[in-house]
C-alpha cells in the first residue's frame, strides 16, 4: 500500500524528517516499532523506525547514506512511497521504573524519542543524554527536552554541551543518581557497546535497539542474526530491542559490514546510469 509524502524537512546535515500519510499505522504504532518501505517499483525494501505519529500519519527520520535512502530523500511533498507496511517489531517494554535514563547518539536520537516519550507518559522521571559529532549534526534537542526531566547534550568536538561522548555523561549521571533503574540506548553499535560497558559496572539493566543491522525486516533474509545470551536471534522479529548486557557486540560489528561492498556497487551504478 502506498503512502503520500505530507511533509519534509532537513534536520541536520544529510538527516531528513518526513511525514507520510498512514492513518492505520499511526493508530496502532507503539514506541520501538518500525515500518518497511519501498520507494519505487524496482527499489529494495528497507526498515525505518517510526519516530512519531500524528492524526493520519507517521513521521520517519533517516540519514541519506546509500541508494535507497537517497531515492527516498529525493521525494517531495505530494509524491508517493510505493509500499509502506507496519507497524512491525516488538514494542518497547514500558512501565513505571521510577527513574529511567535514555541515551542516544547521532541518528539514534530519532528512535529514542518515542521511547523517552512513552517512558515519561508512564510516570517515569526521565534523564536523557543525547550527542553527535558536532553541534550542527545534533537532532531533536527540543523534542527530547520536552519529554525529559533532565537533558544532557554532548558533542565529540566540544562545539556544544559536554566535550566528549554520551557514555561519559551517562557515567556521571549514574554516579550521581543511584536510583536509575533502567537505561535505554540507541545509536551506532560502538556507542551502544560502550554504554553497556558503563551500565554493567553499575548493574543497571540496559536495553539496546539493534535497528542498525536490520535489512529485510521479516526474518527471512537472515541478515540481522545476532547472538544474545548465547542464542541466535533475529533483530527484526525477535527485537529490535534486546538486553544489551547479553548482546555479542563483536559479532554484531562484523555482520554490519556484510553489505558494504554491495551498497557501494549500487551507488556506483546509480552514478553511471544517473538513476
N, C-alpha and C positions, 0 to 999 in steps of 0.2 A: 504494500500500500504506500503510495507516495505521500509526501509532506511538503507543503509550501513554505518557503522562507518568509517569515514575518518581520524579521529584524536582523541586523548585522552591524557589529561594531568592532573596532580594533581595541584590544585591551592593553597590549604591550608588545613591542617587537613584532613577532610573527604569530602572536596569540590572538585568536578571534573568538568573539561571543556571538552565537547565532540562535535566534528564536525560530522554532519550527512549529507549524500547525499540527497538533497531535492530541486532540481532546481525550481520546480513550486512554492513551499512555499517561497523560497528565493526571487523570483521575485515579489511576492505580499505582503510580510510581511511589517508591519509598527510598529513603536515603541509602546510598550504596549501590543502587541498581543502575543498569546501563541499557543502551539500545544498540541494535545492529543496523547499520545503514548501508545503502549502495547508492552512490551519487548518480550514476548513469547506467544504461542497459549493459554496457560492456565493462563496467567497473567492478572492483573487488568489494566484497562485504567486509566491513570492519566495525569494531565496537567503540563506543564513546560513552563515558559516564554521563548520566543526567545530572546536570549541575543545579537545576531548579525547575520549577513548573509554574504555570500561571493559568488563568481561565482560558482553556482552549489550546494550550500548547506547552512545550517544554523548551528549556534552554540547554544548549550544549556549548562547551568551551573546549577549543582544540588548538594545538600548535601545528603550523604548517611545517611538516618535516619530510614528506615524501609525495609521491604522485597522487595518491588518493586524497590526502588532506589538502593538497594544492588545488585539486579539482573542486573539492568541497568549498574551499575558501574563495574560489572564483565566482561562486553563485552570488546573485544579488537578490534583494527583496523582490518577491513575485516569482522568482524561479522555483523549481521544484526538485526535491531529492527523490530519486526514482523509487526507492524502497526504504521503509522505516519499520522496524519491529521491536517491540518491547512492552513493558519493562522486563528485563532479564537479569539473572543473577540473584543470589540470596541477599536480602536487605541487611543493612547494618543492625546488629542487635542493640536495641535501645532500651535502657532502663535508667532509673534514678540511682546512680552510683554514689552521688554526693558531690564529688569533685572530679572532673574529667579534664585531661589535657589533650588538645588537638594540635598535631604538628604537621605542617605542610611545607613542601619545598617546590619551587618553580610552578609548573602547570598542575602539580598535585594539589595545589590550594583549591582548584576547581571542584574535584570530587570531595575534598574535605569539607567544603562549605555546607552541603546538605547534611552531613554527619553532625557537624557542630550545631547546626540549626535544630536538628532533631533532639540532640542531647540537651540543649538549652530548653526546648519545649517540654522535655520530660522532667524538668525541675532541677537539673544539674547546675552546679557552678562550673562554668567553662573557662578554662585558661587556654588561649590559642597562641601558638608560636608559628609564624609564617616567615618564609625567606626566599631570596632569589640571589642571583649572582650580582646584580646591580639594582639600584632603585628603579631604573627605567623598565626593568623586567618584572617588577612586583605586580601581582594582580589581586583583585578583590579585597584590598585592605579595608575599605569602609564597610563592605558587606560582612567581612569576618568580625569587624569591630561591633557590628550591630547584633551579632549572635553570641558574643563573648563577654564575660565579666571582666576579663583582662586580656589584652592583646599585646604580644611582644613581636617585634619585627627584627629580622637580621638580614644583612647583606654580606656577601663574601668579600666585597671590596671596601666595605665600610661607608658607602655613599649614603646610607640611610639606616637608622636604628643601630643595633648592635653590630660591631665589626667582627664577623665570624659566621659560624654555622648555627643552624637552628638547634642542633644537638647540644651545643654549648649552652645555649639559653635554656633548653629543657633541663639540663643537669642542674642549673642554678634554681630553676623552678622546683624541681624535686627535692633539692637540698633545703629549700626554704619552706616547702609545703609538704609535710609528710602525710597529708591527708588525700593526696591524689590517688584515686582508686583505679583509674583506667586511663590508658593512653591510646589514642588513635593516630596513626601515622600514614601519610600518603605523599608520595613523591618519587624521585629517582631511586632505583634499587640501592645504590650505595648509601643514600640518606636513610632509607628505612632500615638497612642493616646496622648503621651506626646508631640510630635511635634505639633499636632493640638492645644493643650492647650497653647503652646507658640505662635503660629501664630495667634490664636484668640485674644490674648492680643494686637497684633499689627495690627489686622484687615487685615491680608494678606490672600487672597484666597488660599486654600490648597487642592491639590488632593492627595489621598492615593490609593495605589494599594492593593486590597484585595485578591490577588492571594493565600495567605496562607490558606484561607478557602475553596478553590475550591477542588472538589473531582472528579466528573464525567466530568465536563466541558461542559455539554449540557443543563443544567437547568432541566433535568428530575429527578435527584435523590433528589433534594431539600436540599442537604447538605450545600449549600453555601447561604442559605437565610440570609439576613441581613436587618436590618431596617435603612433606610436612609431618613431623613426628615419626619419620621413618616410613611413611606410607605415601604412595603416589596419588596426587590429587590433580584435578583439572581446575585451573583458576576460574574459568568461565562458568562452569556448572556447580562446582563444589564451593566456590567463593563468590566474588573475588577477594573476600576478606578472610584472613587466617591469623592464628596465634603466631605472632612474629617471633616468639622465642623458640618455635618449633620448625620454622622455615629454614631449608637448606639454601642460604643465600648464595653460596659459592656456585652451586649447580644452577641456580636461577640466573646468575650473571652470565654464565656460559651459554645458556639457552637463549638469552636475549640477543646474542649475536648471530643466531641461526639464519635470519633472513636479510642480513645487511647487504650481502652481495646481490641478492635478487632485487632488493629495493633500489640499489644503485644502478643496476641494469635497467630497471623500469624507468628511472629518471633520465638516464642517458638516451633511451629510446624515445621518450617523450620529447626531449630536446631536439632529436634528429628529425622527428616527424612533425613537431610543432603542435602536437595534440595531447 
